Amino acid sequence: MIDNNIRQRIIEVLRKHPDGLIVNEISKILGIHRHTLTKYVYQLVGEQLIYQRKIGSAKLCFLRVKNDKK
C-alpha cells in the first residue's frame, strides 16, 4: 500500500513538472530520502511509466506520455 502511494506521488509530481526534475528535487518535494526515491524511480522506468534523460551530470526524470518513443 505504501509503495503504491509513493509511486503515485512521484507520478503526480512529474505530471506537475513537464520540464523534468532531478531525483534530489523530487525527494525534497515528497520528503523522501533520495536513495529510497531512486528505488521507485528505477521501478517506474522499468515499467516505462517515466523516463530519464541525462543533461550534463544530471539525470532529469520525466513522466512518459502515450506518444513518447524514448
C-alpha positions, -999 to 999 in steps of 0.1 A, spaced: 0 0 0 28 24 9 47 15 -22 17 24 -45 12 56 -26 48 67 -31 48 57 -68 16 76 -74 30 107 -56 61 105 -79 39 104 -110 18 133 -97 49 154 -91 63 147 -126 29 155 -141 31 190 -125 67 194 -138 67 186 -175 102 201 -179 115 173 -157 131 171 -123 162 155 -108 159 129 -81 171 153 -54 143 178 -63 116 151 -63 129 138 -29 127 173 -14 91 178 -27 80 144 -13 101 144 18 116 110 10 153 102 12 169 103 -23 181 67 -21 146 54 -13 132 76 -41 158 62 -66 144 27 -60 110 38 -70 123 57 -100 141 26 -113 109 6 -109 88 33 -128 115 35 -155 114 -3 -159 76 -2 -162 80 26 -188 59 50 -169 87 75 -166 120 80 -184 153 97 -176 174 119 -198 209 129 -190 217 166 -192 253 172 -183 259 154 -150 222 154 -140 195 129 -149 162 145 -154 130 124 -148 100 129 -170 65 114 -170 61 93 -201 31 102 -222 14 78 -246 30 93 -277 66 92 -263 90 70 -282 120 74 -259 
